[in-house]
């Protein structure tokens, strides 16, 4: 059963930040590659939500979108909430701290 994907405000914000960084520092090719990888990952998650590894925080999962970006999501009974995009070069201790 395909589950509905819900983008949280945080996931939208962090996705846009990654795109802005790619636009500033890289080429259009890398930006399109990230968008395509994200869409492919979300499609896999919607069909098989438990396929990616469990996170250190209960009820969360992590999907590697690119070697530098994780997509953190939560499986619910009727949907999947995309929580945030995480730069893998950052300290993992900060992964679930609330952003201000």
SEKOLVEX-141435 format. One record per atom (N, C-alpha, C): x, y, z; residue in one letter; atom name; residue number from 1. Coordinates in Angstrom, 1 decimal, m for minus. Example, Ala and Ser with C-alpha at 12.3 -4.5 7.8 and 13.67 -1.06 7.14 Angstrom:
<lumdos>
- 13.2 / m5.7 / 7.8 / a / N / 1
- 12.3 / m4.5 / 7.8 / a / CA / 1
- 13.2 / m3.3 / 7.8 / a / C / 1
- 12.8 / m2.2 / 7.1 / s / N / 2
- 13.7 / m1.1 / 7.1 / s / CA / 2
- 12.9 / 0.0 / 7.9 / s / C / 2
</lumdos>
This chain:
<lumdos>
- 0.8 / m1.2 / 0.0 / x / N / 1
- 0.0 / 0.0 / 0.0 / x / CA / 1
- 0.9 / 1.3 / 0.0 / x / C / 1
- 0.6 / 2.2 / m0.9 / x / N / 2
- 1.4 / 3.4 / m1.0 / x / CA / 2
- 0.8 / 4.4 / 0.0 / x / C / 2
- 1.8 / 4.9 / 0.8 / x / N / 3
- 1.4 / 5.9 / 1.9 / x / CA / 3
- 1.6 / 7.3 / 1.4 / x / C / 3
- 0.7 / 8.1 / 1.9 / x / N / 4
- 0.8 / 9.6 / 1.5 / x / CA / 4
- 2.0 / 10.2 / 2.2 / x / C / 4
- 2.7 / 11.0 / 1.4 / x / N / 5
- 3.9 / 11.7 / 1.9 / x / CA / 5
- 3.5 / 13.1 / 2.3 / x / C / 5
- 3.9 / 13.5 / 3.5 / x / N / 6
- 3.6 / 14.8 / 4.0 / x / CA / 6
- 4.9 / 15.6 / 4.3 / x / C / 6
- 5.1 / 16.7 / 3.7 / x / N / 7
- 6.3 / 17.5 / 3.9 / x / CA / 7
- 6.0 / 18.4 / 5.1 / x / C / 7
- 6.8 / 18.3 / 6.1 / x / N / 8
- 6.7 / 19.2 / 7.3 / x / CA / 8
- 7.3 / 20.6 / 6.9 / x / C / 8
- 7.0 / 21.6 / 7.6 / x / N / 9
- 7.6 / 22.9 / 7.3 / x / CA / 9
- 9.2 / 22.8 / 7.4 / x / C / 9
- 9.7 / 22.0 / 8.4 / x / N / 10
- 11.1 / 21.9 / 8.5 / x / CA / 10
- 11.7 / 21.2 / 7.3 / x / C / 10
- 11.1 / 20.2 / 6.8 / x / N / 11
- 11.6 / 19.5 / 5.6 / x / CA / 11
- 11.6 / 20.4 / 4.4 / x / C / 11
- 10.6 / 21.2 / 4.3 / x / N / 12
- 10.5 / 22.1 / 3.1 / x / CA / 12
- 11.7 / 23.1 / 3.3 / x / C / 12
- 11.9 / 23.6 / 4.5 / x / N / 13
- 12.9 / 24.6 / 4.7 / x / CA / 13
- 14.3 / 24.1 / 4.4 / x / C / 13
- 14.6 / 22.9 / 5.0 / x / N / 14
- 15.9 / 22.3 / 4.8 / x / CA / 14
- 16.2 / 21.9 / 3.4 / x / C / 14
- 15.1 / 21.4 / 2.7 / x / N / 15
- 15.2 / 21.1 / 1.2 / x / CA / 15
- 15.6 / 22.4 / 0.5 / x / C / 15
- 14.9 / 23.4 / 0.7 / x / N / 16
- 15.2 / 24.7 / 0.0 / x / CA / 16
- 16.6 / 25.2 / 0.4 / x / C / 16
- 17.1 / 25.0 / 1.6 / x / N / 17
- 18.5 / 25.4 / 2.0 / x / CA / 17
- 19.5 / 24.6 / 1.2 / x / C / 17
- 19.3 / 23.3 / 1.0 / x / N / 18
- 20.2 / 22.5 / 0.2 / x / CA / 18
- 20.2 / 23.0 / m1.2 / x / C / 18
- 19.0 / 23.3 / m1.8 / x / N / 19
- 19.0 / 23.8 / m3.2 / x / CA / 19
- 19.7 / 25.1 / m3.3 / x / C / 19
- 19.5 / 26.0 / m2.3 / x / N / 20
- 20.2 / 27.3 / m2.4 / x / CA / 20
- 21.7 / 27.1 / m2.3 / x / C / 20
- 22.2 / 26.2 / m1.5 / x / N / 21
- 23.6 / 25.9 / m1.4 / x / CA / 21
- 24.1 / 25.4 / m2.7 / x / C / 21
- 23.4 / 24.5 / m3.3 / x / N / 22
- 23.8 / 23.9 / m4.6 / x / CA / 22
- 23.8 / 25.0 / m5.7 / x / C / 22
- 22.8 / 25.8 / m5.7 / x / N / 23
- 22.7 / 26.9 / m6.7 / x / CA / 23
- 23.9 / 27.9 / m6.5 / x / C / 23
- 24.3 / 28.1 / m5.3 / x / N / 24
- 25.4 / 29.1 / m5.1 / x / CA / 24
- 26.8 / 28.5 / m5.4 / x / C / 24
- 27.0 / 27.3 / m4.9 / x / N / 25
- 28.3 / 26.7 / m5.0 / x / CA / 25
- 28.6 / 25.7 / m6.0 / x / C / 25
- 27.5 / 25.2 / m6.7 / x / N / 26
- 27.7 / 24.1 / m7.6 / x / CA / 26
- 27.0 / 24.5 / m8.9 / x / C / 26
- 26.8 / 23.5 / m9.8 / x / N / 27
- 26.1 / 23.8 / m11.1 / x / CA / 27
- 24.7 / 23.3 / m11.1 / x / C / 27
- 24.0 / 23.7 / m12.2 / x / N / 28
- 22.6 / 23.3 / m12.3 / x / CA / 28
- 22.5 / 21.7 / m12.4 / x / C / 28
- 23.5 / 21.1 / m12.9 / x / N / 29
- 23.5 / 19.6 / m13.0 / x / CA / 29
- 23.5 / 19.0 / m11.6 / x / C / 29
- 24.2 / 19.5 / m10.7 / x / N / 30
- 24.2 / 19.0 / m9.3 / x / CA / 30
- 22.8 / 19.2 / m8.6 / x / C / 30
- 22.3 / 20.4 / m8.9 / x / N / 31
- 21.0 / 20.7 / m8.3 / x / CA / 31
- 19.9 / 19.8 / m8.8 / x / C / 31
- 19.9 / 19.6 / m10.1 / x / N / 32
- 18.9 / 18.7 / m10.7 / x / CA / 32
- 19.1 / 17.2 / m10.2 / x / C / 32
- 20.4 / 16.9 / m10.1 / x / N / 33
- 20.7 / 15.5 / m9.5 / x / CA / 33
- 20.2 / 15.3 / m8.1 / x / C / 33
- 20.3 / 16.4 / m7.3 / x / N / 34
- 19.8 / 16.3 / m5.9 / x / CA / 34
- 18.2 / 16.2 / m6.0 / x / C / 34
- 17.6 / 17.0 / m6.8 / x / N / 35
- 16.1 / 16.9 / m6.9 / x / CA / 35
- 15.7 / 15.5 / m7.4 / x / C / 35
- 16.3 / 15.0 / m8.4 / x / N / 36
- 16.0 / 13.7 / m8.9 / x / CA / 36
- 16.2 / 12.6 / m7.8 / x / C / 36
- 17.3 / 12.7 / m7.1 / x / N / 37
- 17.6 / 11.7 / m6.1 / x / CA / 37
- 16.6 / 11.8 / m4.9 / x / C / 37
- 16.2 / 13.0 / m4.6 / x / N / 38
- 15.2 / 13.2 / m3.6 / x / CA / 38
- 13.9 / 12.6 / m4.0 / x / C / 38
- 13.4 / 12.9 / m5.2 / x / N / 39
- 12.2 / 12.3 / m5.7 / x / CA / 39
- 12.2 / 10.8 / m5.8 / x / C / 39
- 13.3 / 10.2 / m6.2 / x / N / 40
- 13.4 / 8.8 / m6.2 / x / CA / 40
- 13.4 / 8.2 / m4.8 / x / C / 40
- 14.1 / 8.8 / m3.9 / x / N / 41
- 14.1 / 8.3 / m2.5 / x / CA / 41
- 12.7 / 8.4 / m1.9 / x / C / 41
- 12.0 / 9.5 / m2.1 / x / N / 42
- 10.6 / 9.6 / m1.6 / x / CA / 42
- 9.7 / 8.6 / m2.2 / x / C / 42
- 9.9 / 8.3 / m3.5 / x / N / 43
- 9.0 / 7.3 / m4.1 / x / CA / 43
- 9.3 / 5.9 / m3.5 / x / C / 43
- 10.5 / 5.6 / m3.2 / x / N / 44
- 10.9 / 4.3 / m2.5 / x / CA / 44
- 10.2 / 4.3 / m1.1 / x / C / 44
- 10.4 / 5.4 / m0.4 / x / N / 45
- 9.8 / 5.5 / 0.9 / x / CA / 45
- 8.3 / 5.3 / 0.9 / x / C / 45
- 7.6 / 5.8 / m0.1 / x / N / 46
- 6.1 / 5.7 / m0.1 / x / CA / 46
- 5.7 / 4.3 / m0.3 / x / C / 46
- 6.5 / 3.5 / m1.1 / x / N / 47
- 6.1 / 2.1 / m1.3 / x / CA / 47
- 6.6 / 1.2 / m0.3 / x / C / 47
- 7.8 / 1.4 / 0.3 / x / N / 48
- 8.4 / 0.5 / 1.3 / x / CA / 48
- 9.0 / 1.4 / 2.4 / x / C / 48
- 8.2 / 1.9 / 3.3 / x / N / 49
- 8.7 / 2.9 / 4.3 / x / CA / 49
- 9.7 / 2.3 / 5.2 / x / C / 49
- 9.7 / 1.0 / 5.5 / x / N / 50
- 10.6 / 0.5 / 6.5 / x / CA / 50
- 12.0 / 0.0 / 5.8 / x / C / 50
- 12.2 / 0.3 / 4.6 / x / N / 51
- 13.4 / m0.2 / 3.9 / x / CA / 51
- 14.7 / 0.5 / 4.3 / x / C / 51
- 14.6 / 1.7 / 4.8 / x / N / 52
- 15.8 / 2.4 / 5.2 / x / CA / 52
- 16.0 / 2.2 / 6.7 / x / C / 52
- 17.2 / 2.5 / 7.1 / x / N / 53
- 17.7 / 2.2 / 8.5 / x / CA / 53
- 16.9 / 3.0 / 9.5 / x / C / 53
- 16.8 / 2.4 / 10.7 / x / N / 54
- 16.2 / 3.1 / 11.8 / x / CA / 54
- 17.2 / 4.1 / 12.3 / x / C / 54
- 16.6 / 5.2 / 12.8 / x / N / 55
- 17.4 / 6.3 / 13.4 / x / CA / 55
- 17.7 / 6.0 / 14.9 / x / C / 55
- 18.6 / 6.7 / 15.4 / x / N / 56
- 18.9 / 6.6 / 16.9 / x / CA / 56
- 17.8 / 7.1 / 17.7 / x / C / 56
- 16.9 / 7.9 / 17.1 / x / N / 57
- 15.7 / 8.4 / 17.8 / x / CA / 57
- 14.6 / 7.5 / 17.5 / x / C / 57
- 13.8 / 7.0 / 18.5 / x / N / 58
- 12.7 / 6.1 / 18.2 / x / CA / 58
- 11.7 / 6.6 / 17.2 / x / C / 58
- 11.2 / 5.7 / 16.4 / x / N / 59
- 10.2 / 5.9 / 15.4 / x / CA / 59
- 10.6 / 6.8 / 14.2 / x / C / 59
- 11.9 / 7.0 / 14.1 / x / N / 60
- 12.4 / 7.8 / 12.9 / x / CA / 60
- 13.3 / 6.9 / 12.1 / x / C / 60
- 13.3 / 7.2 / 10.8 / x / N / 61
- 14.2 / 6.5 / 9.8 / x / CA / 61
- 15.0 / 7.5 / 9.0 / x / C / 61
- 16.1 / 7.0 / 8.5 / x / N / 62
- 17.0 / 7.8 / 7.7 / x / CA / 62
- 17.3 / 7.2 / 6.4 / x / C / 62
- 17.1 / 8.0 / 5.3 / x / N / 63
- 17.3 / 7.6 / 4.0 / x / CA / 63
- 18.5 / 8.4 / 3.4 / x / C / 63
- 19.5 / 7.8 / 2.9 / x / N / 64
- 20.6 / 8.5 / 2.3 / x / CA / 64
- 20.2 / 8.9 / 0.9 / x / C / 64
- 20.0 / 10.2 / 0.7 / x / N / 65
- 19.6 / 10.8 / m0.6 / x / CA / 65
- 20.9 / 10.9 / m1.5 / x / C / 65
- 21.9 / 11.6 / m1.0 / x / N / 66
- 23.2 / 11.7 / m1.6 / x / CA / 66
- 24.2 / 11.4 / m0.5 / x / C / 66
- 25.5 / 11.4 / m0.9 / x / N / 67
- 26.5 / 11.0 / 0.1 / x / CA / 67
- 26.6 / 12.1 / 1.2 / x / C / 67
- 26.0 / 13.3 / 0.9 / x / N / 68
- 26.1 / 14.4 / 1.9 / x / CA / 68
- 24.7 / 14.7 / 2.5 / x / C / 68
- 23.6 / 14.0 / 2.1 / x / N / 69
- 22.3 / 14.4 / 2.6 / x / CA / 69
- 21.5 / 13.2 / 3.0 / x / C / 69
- 21.0 / 13.3 / 4.2 / x / N / 70
- 20.0 / 12.3 / 4.7 / x / CA / 70
- 18.6 / 12.9 / 4.7 / x / C / 70
- 17.7 / 12.1 / 4.5 / x / N / 71
- 16.3 / 12.5 / 4.6 / x / CA / 71
- 15.7 / 11.7 / 5.9 / x / C / 71
- 15.4 / 12.4 / 6.9 / x / N / 72
- 14.8 / 11.8 / 8.1 / x / CA / 72
- 13.3 / 11.9 / 8.0 / x / C / 72
- 12.7 / 10.8 / 8.3 / x / N / 73
- 11.2 / 10.7 / 8.2 / x / CA / 73
- 10.6 / 9.8 / 9.2 / x / C / 73
- 9.3 / 9.9 / 9.4 / x / N / 74
- 8.6 / 9.2 / 10.4 / x / CA / 74
- 7.4 / 8.5 / 9.8 / x / C / 74
- 7.3 / 7.2 / 10.1 / x / N / 75
- 6.2 / 6.4 / 9.5 / x / CA / 75
- 5.0 / 6.5 / 10.5 / x / C / 75
- 3.9 / 6.9 / 9.9 / x / N / 76
- 2.6 / 6.9 / 10.7 / x / CA / 76
- 1.7 / 5.9 / 10.1 / x / C / 76
- 0.5 / 5.7 / 10.7 / x / N / 77
- m0.4 / 4.6 / 10.2 / x / CA / 77
- m0.9 / 5.0 / 8.8 / x / C / 77
- m1.2 / 6.2 / 8.5 / x / N / 78
- m1.8 / 6.6 / 7.2 / x / CA / 78
- m0.9 / 7.4 / 6.3 / x / C / 78
- 0.2 / 7.8 / 6.9 / x / N / 79
- 1.1 / 8.7 / 6.1 / x / CA / 79
- 2.6 / 8.5 / 6.5 / x / C / 79
- 3.4 / 9.2 / 5.8 / x / N / 80
- 4.8 / 9.3 / 6.1 / x / CA / 80
- 5.2 / 10.8 / 6.2 / x / C / 80
- 5.7 / 11.2 / 7.3 / x / N / 81
- 6.1 / 12.6 / 7.5 / x / CA / 81
- 7.6 / 12.8 / 7.2 / x / C / 81
- 7.9 / 13.7 / 6.3 / x / N / 82
- 9.3 / 14.0 / 6.0 / x / CA / 82
- 9.6 / 15.0 / 7.0 / x / C / 82
- 10.6 / 14.7 / 7.8 / x / N / 83
- 11.0 / 15.6 / 9.0 / x / CA / 83
- 12.0 / 16.6 / 8.6 / x / C / 83
- 13.1 / 16.2 / 8.0 / x / N / 84
- 14.2 / 17.2 / 7.7 / x / CA / 84
- 15.2 / 16.5 / 6.8 / x / C / 84
- 16.0 / 17.4 / 6.1 / x / N / 85
- 17.1 / 16.9 / 5.4 / x / CA / 85
- 18.3 / 17.3 / 6.2 / x / C / 85
- 19.3 / 16.4 / 6.3 / x / N / 86
- 20.4 / 16.5 / 7.2 / x / CA / 86
- 21.7 / 16.4 / 6.5 / x / C / 86
- 22.6 / 17.3 / 6.6 / x / N / 87
- 23.9 / 17.3 / 6.0 / x / CA / 87
- 24.8 / 16.3 / 6.8 / x / C / 87
- 25.2 / 15.2 / 6.2 / x / N / 88
- 26.0 / 14.2 / 6.9 / x / CA / 88
- 27.3 / 14.6 / 7.4 / x / C / 88
- 27.8 / 15.8 / 7.0 / x / N / 89
- 29.1 / 16.3 / 7.5 / x / CA / 89
- 28.9 / 17.0 / 8.8 / x / C / 89
- 27.7 / 17.2 / 9.3 / x / N / 90
- 27.5 / 17.8 / 10.6 / x / CA / 90
- 27.6 / 16.8 / 11.7 / x / C / 90
- 27.7 / 17.3 / 12.9 / x / N / 91
- 27.8 / 16.4 / 14.1 / x / CA / 91
- 26.4 / 15.6 / 14.3 / x / C / 91
- 26.5 / 14.3 / 14.4 / x / N / 92
- 25.2 / 13.6 / 14.6 / x / CA / 92
- 24.5 / 13.9 / 15.9 / x / C / 92
- 25.2 / 14.4 / 16.8 / x / N / 93
- 24.6 / 14.8 / 18.1 / x / CA / 93
- 23.6 / 15.9 / 18.0 / x / C / 93
- 23.8 / 16.7 / 16.9 / x / N / 94
- 22.9 / 17.9 / 16.7 / x / CA / 94
- 21.7 / 17.5 / 15.8 / x / C / 94
- 21.6 / 16.3 / 15.4 / x / N / 95
- 20.6 / 15.9 / 14.4 / x / CA / 95
- 19.2 / 16.1 / 14.8 / x / C / 95
- 18.8 / 15.9 / 16.0 / x / N / 96
- 17.4 / 16.1 / 16.5 / x / CA / 96
- 17.2 / 17.2 / 17.4 / x / C / 96
- 18.2 / 18.1 / 17.5 / x / N / 97
- 18.0 / 19.3 / 18.3 / x / CA / 97
- 17.0 / 20.3 / 17.6 / x / C / 97
- 16.2 / 20.9 / 18.4 / x / N / 98
- 15.2 / 21.8 / 17.8 / x / CA / 98
- 15.9 / 23.0 / 17.2 / x / C / 98
- 15.4 / 23.4 / 16.0 / x / N / 99
- 16.0 / 24.6 / 15.4 / x / CA / 99
- 15.2 / 25.8 / 15.8 / x / C / 99
- 15.9 / 26.9 / 16.0 / x / N / 100
- 15.2 / 28.2 / 16.4 / x / CA / 100
- 15.1 / 29.1 / 15.3 / x / C / 100
</lumdos>
